[in-house]
Amino acid sequence: MASKKVIVLEDDDTLRFVISKALSRAGLEMRATASMTTALELLAKGEGDLLIADVLLGEDNFLDALPDLKRARPELPIIVITAQATAASAIKAQKGGAFEYLPKPFDLDDLVGAVERARTPKKRMKISGSTGKVDALYPHFVGQGPAMQAVYSAIGRLARHRHPVLIEGPQGSGRASAALTLNSARGFDDLLIYGPYEVSQNPGLIKSLQAPVLLRDGQLWDGPTQQAILEGLQARTSAFPIYVTLTPGAERDLLAGLIYQLGLSRLSLPPLHTRLEDMELLIDSLLQRLQLSSTRIDPSAIKALQAYDWPGEVAQLRAVVVQAVLAHDGPITHSDITPLLHHRPQGGNAGSLYDSALTFCFDAIALQQENIRDLALEELDRALITQALDHSRGIRQDAAKLLGLNRNTLARRMEQLNFSHPSGD
């Protein structure tokens, strides 16, 4: 489809003039207006082959009219431009069927390029990067740089249906928060959360779901658990969404049939070191949720945080910030942050167990689960007991001594957690 006329909906007189000039120089016929009513009337009459629309137009929000417009003219490419480049606006634009999303300020060449791409059918929406404030609609999922804008675009597409979704990303990168955001974008308030140990104890839980469910760390499921989940997926009658988190590359450890069932839709999260421009926004969000928004983070501390490679991802960032804030009354400086960046558990198994437990704790807080302390203690106990038994070669008496417990107390705790160890005596 060749775009013959472009309609520009922008209430800023200067920007409307600049856009009009740029499109005219590109050889495009166009009509510009500051009124959403006028633009919608023109489109209803069949005028215009492409629309460029600002989001906020006085008291009107163009995104509210977007779904009806796309139903009336499904073939119409729409390019959304906005100074309010939040997760909510990006996801809503994608769900509504926008072709492309450009946060202000943008390069005019980028806008002209978007118009040219819109002349070729079946293009997906692209979201360019920006900076901004914490999103009030999706407070658990923070970031507005290019990498996260691409994630929001994917969430907007996935929100149009209820297929299972595999959420891939490094441990601690915010996979549970991504599940919550997508679940909310799909119109659900509740999300049941099961860790890998809970799933292994009840692998048939998805046969008759009464709410959306998040199954964490699918790479830790053993063979029988995977087979039971696969059978449950094939037999289930519920239409509630299912989300499964995986670490990158972990799907090679899952049954092929399970991947086919779960992998219809995927969402990939970027590692923190690829989106360091979001650092201040992440910290602001964390401090707000902890009701510590008056705490000042010195620019030197921000630079130190941005210079680090973050092997523990966002979960590690949260831990570092919380430790720094709790240990100091005044502004957090470079010297307060640096020692915390290099204090990590040593040893592959111990480190991974620590990261898993820490990630679980922060995910539980982000998702506002009830009984967070009890859940966190259970997860930490699992990590500690596993490490103690590994170190003691499965001899419970020796493991109990390391943990400061007697053997019977350790056995009772393992029973409470429905926990077993392959080399336990």
C-alpha positions as CSV (number, residue, x, y, z in Angstrom):
1,M,0.0,0.0,0.0
2,A,1.4,3.4,-1.0
3,S,0.6,6.2,1.5
4,K,-0.9,9.0,-0.6
5,K,-1.9,11.3,2.2
6,V,-0.7,11.6,5.8
7,I,-2.8,13.1,8.5
8,V,-0.9,14.7,11.4
9,L,-2.6,15.1,14.7
10,E,-0.5,17.3,17.0
11,D,-1.6,20.2,19.2
12,D,1.8,21.8,19.6
13,D,1.8,24.5,16.9
14,T,5.6,24.5,16.4
15,L,6.0,20.8,16.2
16,R,3.0,20.4,13.9
17,F,4.6,23.0,11.6
18,V,8.0,21.2,11.7
19,I,6.5,17.8,11.0
20,S,4.5,19.2,8.2
21,K,7.6,20.7,6.6
22,A,9.6,17.5,6.9
23,L,6.9,15.4,5.3
24,S,6.4,17.9,2.5
25,R,10.1,17.9,1.8
26,A,9.9,14.1,1.6
27,G,7.3,14.4,-1.2
28,L,4.2,13.4,0.9
29,E,0.8,15.0,0.7
30,M,-0.5,15.8,4.2
31,R,-3.2,17.4,6.3
32,A,-2.3,18.7,9.8
33,T,-4.7,19.5,12.7
34,A,-4.6,20.1,16.4
35,S,-8.1,18.6,16.9
36,M,-8.7,14.9,17.6
37,T,-12.3,15.4,16.6
38,T,-11.3,16.8,13.2
39,A,-8.8,14.1,12.6
40,L,-11.2,11.3,13.4
41,E,-13.9,12.9,11.2
42,L,-11.4,13.0,8.3
43,L,-10.5,9.4,8.8
44,A,-14.2,8.3,9.1
45,K,-14.7,9.8,5.7
46,G,-12.0,7.6,4.3
47,E,-9.4,10.4,4.0
48,G,-5.8,9.8,4.8
49,D,-3.7,6.6,4.3
50,L,-1.6,7.1,7.4
51,L,-2.0,8.9,10.7
52,I,0.7,10.5,12.9
53,A,-0.9,11.2,16.3
54,D,0.3,12.7,19.6
55,V,-1.0,11.0,22.7
56,L,-2.0,13.9,24.9
57,L,-4.1,16.5,23.1
58,G,-5.4,18.9,25.8
59,E,-7.8,16.9,27.9
60,D,-8.1,14.1,25.3
61,N,-5.9,11.0,25.2
62,F,-5.5,9.6,21.6
63,L,-4.8,6.1,22.9
64,D,-8.4,5.9,24.3
65,A,-9.7,6.3,20.7
66,L,-7.1,4.0,19.1
67,P,-9.0,0.7,19.5
68,D,-12.2,2.1,17.9
69,L,-10.2,3.7,15.1
70,K,-8.4,0.5,14.3
71,R,-11.7,-1.4,14.2
72,A,-13.2,1.1,11.8
73,R,-10.0,1.2,9.7
74,P,-7.9,-1.9,10.4
75,E,-5.6,-1.3,7.4
76,L,-4.6,2.3,8.6
77,P,-1.0,2.5,9.8
78,I,-0.8,4.7,12.9
79,I,2.4,6.2,14.2
80,V,2.2,7.4,17.8
81,I,4.4,10.2,19.1
82,T,4.5,11.2,22.8
83,A,6.5,13.0,25.4
84,Q,4.9,10.7,28.0
85,A,6.9,7.6,27.1
86,T,5.9,5.3,29.9
87,A,5.4,1.5,30.0
88,A,1.6,2.1,30.1
89,S,1.5,4.3,27.0
90,A,3.9,2.0,25.0
91,I,1.9,-1.2,25.9
92,K,-1.5,0.5,25.3
93,A,-0.3,1.8,21.9
94,Q,0.9,-1.7,20.9
95,K,-2.3,-3.4,22.2
96,G,-4.4,-0.9,20.2
97,G,-2.6,-1.7,17.0
98,A,-0.2,1.2,16.5
99,F,2.4,0.6,13.8
100,E,5.2,2.5,15.5
101,Y,5.8,4.5,18.7
102,L,8.3,7.4,18.8
103,P,9.0,9.1,22.2
104,K,9.7,12.8,22.0
105,P,12.1,14.3,21.3
106,F,12.8,12.3,18.1
107,D,14.8,12.9,15.0
108,L,12.7,14.0,12.0
109,D,14.6,11.6,9.8
110,D,13.4,8.8,12.2
111,L,9.8,10.0,11.7
112,V,10.1,10.1,7.9
113,G,11.7,6.7,8.0
114,A,8.7,5.4,10.0
115,V,6.4,6.8,7.4
116,E,8.3,5.1,4.7
117,R,8.2,1.8,6.5
118,A,4.5,2.1,7.0
119,R,4.0,2.0,3.2
120,T,5.1,-1.6,3.3
121,P,2.4,-3.9,4.8
122,K,2.8,-6.3,7.8
123,K,5.4,-4.3,9.7
124,R,5.5,-4.6,13.4
125,M,5.5,-1.7,15.8
126,K,8.9,-0.4,16.9
127,I,9.5,1.5,20.0
128,S,12.5,3.9,20.3
129,G,14.1,4.7,23.6
130,S,13.6,7.5,26.1
131,T,13.9,8.5,29.7
132,G,11.1,9.3,32.1
133,K,9.4,8.8,35.5
134,V,8.3,5.6,37.2
135,D,5.1,4.4,35.6
136,A,2.1,4.5,37.9
137,L,0.2,1.9,36.1
138,Y,3.0,-0.7,36.0
139,P,5.1,0.1,39.1
140,H,6.7,-3.3,39.4
141,F,8.4,-3.2,36.0
142,V,10.7,-0.3,35.6
143,G,12.8,1.0,32.7
144,Q,12.5,3.3,29.7
145,G,15.7,2.9,27.7
146,P,15.7,1.3,24.3
147,A,16.0,-2.3,25.6
148,M,13.0,-2.0,27.9
149,Q,10.9,-0.1,25.3
150,A,11.3,-3.2,23.1
151,V,10.1,-5.4,26.0
152,Y,7.0,-3.2,26.4
153,S,6.3,-3.5,22.7
154,A,6.4,-7.3,23.1
155,I,4.2,-7.2,26.1
156,G,1.6,-5.1,24.2
157,R,1.5,-7.8,21.4
158,L,1.3,-10.6,23.9
159,A,-1.5,-8.9,25.8
160,R,-3.8,-9.4,22.9
161,H,-4.2,-13.1,23.6
162,R,-4.0,-15.6,26.5
163,H,-1.5,-18.2,25.2
164,P,1.1,-19.5,27.7
165,V,4.3,-17.4,27.7
166,L,7.9,-18.4,28.3
167,I,9.7,-15.5,30.0
168,E,13.5,-15.8,29.4
169,G,16.1,-13.7,31.1
170,P,19.0,-13.9,33.5
171,Q,18.1,-14.8,37.1
172,G,17.3,-11.7,38.9
173,S,16.4,-9.7,35.8
174,G,12.8,-9.1,36.8
175,R,11.1,-12.1,35.1
176,A,8.4,-12.3,37.8
177,S,7.7,-8.5,37.4
178,A,7.4,-9.0,33.7
179,A,4.8,-11.7,34.3
180,L,2.9,-9.4,36.6
181,T,3.0,-6.6,34.0
182,L,1.9,-8.8,31.2
183,N,-0.8,-10.4,33.4
184,S,-2.1,-6.9,34.3
185,A,-2.0,-5.8,30.6
186,R,-4.2,-8.8,29.8
187,G,-6.7,-7.6,32.3
188,F,-6.1,-9.9,35.3
189,D,-5.6,-8.7,38.9
190,D,-4.5,-12.1,40.5
191,L,-1.4,-14.1,39.8
192,L,-0.6,-17.4,41.6
193,I,3.1,-18.0,42.0
194,Y,4.8,-21.4,42.4
195,G,8.5,-22.1,42.8
196,P,10.2,-25.1,41.3
197,Y,9.9,-27.1,44.6
198,E,6.2,-26.4,44.9
199,V,5.7,-27.5,41.3
200,S,7.6,-30.7,41.8
201,Q,5.3,-31.5,44.7
202,N,2.1,-30.7,42.8
203,P,2.9,-31.1,39.1
204,G,-0.8,-31.5,38.1
205,L,-1.8,-28.1,39.5
206,I,-2.4,-26.5,36.0
207,K,-5.2,-29.0,35.0
208,S,-7.9,-26.9,36.7
209,L,-6.5,-23.4,37.3
210,Q,-8.9,-20.8,38.9
211,A,-6.5,-17.9,38.2
212,P,-3.4,-17.1,36.1
213,V,-0.3,-18.8,37.3
214,L,3.5,-18.1,37.3
215,L,5.7,-21.2,37.4
216,R,9.2,-20.0,38.3
217,D,12.6,-21.5,37.1
218,G,11.3,-24.2,34.8
219,Q,14.9,-25.3,34.2
220,L,14.9,-26.9,37.6
221,W,12.0,-29.3,36.9
222,D,13.0,-32.9,36.8
223,G,11.8,-35.4,34.1
224,P,8.7,-36.7,35.8
225,T,7.6,-33.1,36.8
226,Q,8.0,-32.0,33.1
227,Q,6.0,-34.9,31.9
228,A,3.2,-34.2,34.4
229,I,3.1,-30.5,33.5
230,L,3.0,-31.5,29.8
231,E,0.0,-33.8,30.4
232,G,-1.7,-31.1,32.5
233,L,-1.3,-28.6,29.7
234,Q,-2.8,-31.0,27.2
235,A,-5.7,-31.9,29.5
236,R,-6.5,-28.5,31.0
237,T,-9.8,-26.8,30.3
238,S,-9.1,-23.4,31.9
239,A,-8.3,-20.4,29.8
240,F,-6.3,-18.7,32.5
241,P,-2.8,-17.7,31.3
242,I,0.3,-19.6,32.3
243,Y,3.7,-17.9,32.6
244,V,7.0,-19.9,32.9
245,T,10.3,-18.3,33.7
246,L,13.6,-19.8,32.3
247,T,17.2,-18.8,32.3
248,P,18.6,-18.2,28.8
249,G,19.4,-21.4,27.0
250,A,17.6,-23.6,29.6
251,E,14.9,-24.8,27.2
252,R,17.4,-27.4,25.9
253,D,16.8,-29.2,29.2
254,L,13.0,-29.3,28.8
255,L,11.0,-31.9,26.9
256,A,10.4,-31.0,23.3
257,G,6.6,-31.4,23.7
258,L,6.6,-29.1,26.7
259,I,8.5,-26.4,24.7
260,Y,5.9,-26.7,21.9
261,Q,3.1,-26.3,24.4
262,L,4.7,-23.4,26.4
263,G,6.7,-21.7,23.7
264,L,3.9,-20.4,21.5
265,S,4.8,-17.0,22.8
266,R,8.0,-15.7,24.3
267,L,9.2,-12.7,26.2
268,S,13.0,-12.0,26.6
269,L,14.4,-9.7,29.2
270,P,17.6,-7.9,28.7
271,P,20.5,-8.2,31.3
272,L,21.0,-5.1,33.4
273,H,24.4,-4.3,32.0
274,T,22.7,-3.6,28.6
275,R,20.3,-0.9,30.0
276,L,22.4,1.1,32.4
277,E,20.6,4.3,31.3
278,D,17.7,3.0,33.5
279,M,19.8,3.0,36.7
280,E,18.4,6.1,38.3
281,L,14.9,5.1,37.4
282,L,15.4,1.7,39.0
283,I,16.8,3.2,42.1
284,D,14.0,5.7,42.4
285,S,11.4,3.0,42.0
286,L,13.0,0.9,44.7
287,L,13.3,3.7,47.2
288,Q,9.7,4.7,46.6
289,R,8.5,1.2,47.3
290,L,10.5,1.1,50.5
291,Q,9.2,4.5,51.4
292,L,12.7,5.9,51.4
293,S,12.2,8.4,48.6
294,S,13.8,11.2,50.6
295,T,17.1,9.3,50.5
296,R,19.7,11.0,48.3
297,I,22.0,9.0,46.0
298,D,25.0,11.0,45.1
299,P,25.9,11.2,41.4
300,S,29.3,9.6,42.2
301,A,27.4,6.6,43.5
302,I,25.3,6.4,40.4
303,K,28.4,6.4,38.3
304,A,29.8,3.5,40.3
305,L,26.6,1.6,39.9
306,Q,26.6,2.2,36.1
307,A,30.3,1.1,35.8
308,Y,29.5,-2.3,37.4
309,D,28.6,-5.4,35.3
310,W,25.8,-6.7,37.6
311,P,26.2,-10.5,37.5
312,G,23.3,-10.7,39.9
313,E,21.1,-8.5,37.8
314,V,18.3,-6.2,39.2
315,A,18.0,-8.4,42.3
316,Q,21.6,-7.7,43.2
317,L,21.1,-3.9,42.5
318,R,18.2,-3.9,45.0
319,A,20.3,-5.7,47.6
320,V,23.2,-3.3,47.2
321,V,20.9,-0.2,47.4
322,V,19.0,-1.5,50.5
323,Q,22.3,-2.4,52.3
324,A,23.7,1.1,51.5
325,V,20.6,2.9,52.7
326,L,20.2,0.9,55.9
327,A,23.9,1.4,56.8
328,H,24.0,5.2,56.3
329,D,21.9,8.1,57.5
330,G,23.1,10.7,54.9
331,P,23.4,10.8,51.2
332,I,24.8,7.5,49.6
333,T,28.2,8.2,48.0
334,H,30.7,6.3,45.9
335,S,32.6,5.1,49.0
336,D,29.4,3.7,50.4
337,I,28.6,1.7,47.3
338,T,31.9,0.4,46.1
339,P,32.6,-2.2,48.9
340,L,29.1,-3.6,48.4
341,L,29.6,-4.2,44.7
342,H,32.3,-6.8,45.2
343,H,30.8,-8.7,48.1
344,R,29.3,-11.8,46.6
345,P,29.2,-15.5,47.7
346,Q,32.0,-17.6,46.3
347,G,31.5,-21.0,44.7
348,G,29.1,-21.9,41.9
349,N,26.5,-23.8,43.8
350,A,26.5,-21.5,46.9
351,G,26.3,-18.4,44.7
352,S,23.5,-19.7,42.5
353,L,21.5,-20.8,45.6
354,Y,22.0,-17.4,47.2
355,D,21.0,-15.6,44.0
356,S,17.9,-17.8,43.7
357,A,16.8,-17.2,47.2
358,L,17.5,-13.5,47.0
359,T,15.7,-13.2,43.7
360,F,12.7,-15.0,45.2
361,C,12.6,-12.5,48.1
362,F,12.6,-9.4,46.0
363,D,10.1,-10.9,43.5
364,A,7.8,-11.6,46.4
365,I,8.1,-8.0,47.5
366,A,7.6,-6.6,44.0
367,L,4.5,-8.7,43.6
368,Q,3.1,-7.7,47.0
369,Q,2.5,-11.3,48.0
370,E,1.2,-12.0,51.5
371,N,3.3,-13.6,54.1
372,I,6.5,-12.5,52.3
373,R,8.7,-13.1,55.4
374,D,7.5,-16.7,55.7
375,L,8.0,-17.4,52.0
376,A,11.4,-15.8,52.0
377,L,12.5,-17.8,55.1
378,E,11.4,-21.0,53.4
379,E,13.4,-20.2,50.3
380,L,16.5,-19.2,52.3
381,D,16.2,-22.4,54.4
382,R,16.1,-24.5,51.3
383,A,19.3,-22.9,50.0
384,L,21.1,-23.2,53.4
385,I,20.0,-26.8,53.9
386,T,21.0,-27.8,50.4
387,Q,24.4,-26.2,50.8
388,A,25.0,-27.7,54.2
389,L,24.1,-31.2,53.0
390,D,26.2,-30.8,49.9
391,H,29.2,-29.8,52.1
392,S,28.5,-32.7,54.5
393,R,28.1,-35.2,51.7
394,G,24.5,-35.8,52.7
395,I,25.2,-36.6,56.4
396,R,22.4,-34.9,58.2
397,Q,24.1,-34.9,61.6
398,D,27.1,-33.0,60.2
399,A,24.8,-30.6,58.2
400,A,22.7,-29.9,61.3
401,K,25.9,-29.0,63.2
402,L,26.9,-26.5,60.5
403,L,23.4,-24.9,60.7
404,G,23.4,-24.8,64.5
405,L,20.6,-27.3,64.7
406,N,20.2,-30.8,66.1
407,R,19.5,-33.7,63.6
408,N,15.8,-34.0,64.6
409,T,15.2,-30.3,64.1
410,L,16.8,-30.4,60.7
411,A,14.7,-33.4,59.8
412,R,11.5,-31.7,60.9
413,R,12.3,-28.6,58.9
414,M,13.0,-30.6,55.8
415,E,9.7,-32.3,56.3
416,Q,7.9,-29.0,56.7
417,L,9.4,-27.8,53.4
418,N,8.6,-31.1,51.6
419,F,12.3,-31.2,50.9
420,S,14.6,-34.1,50.2
421,H,18.3,-34.3,49.3
422,P,19.6,-37.0,46.9
423,S,22.5,-37.9,49.2
424,G,20.6,-37.5,52.5
425,D,21.0,-40.3,55.0
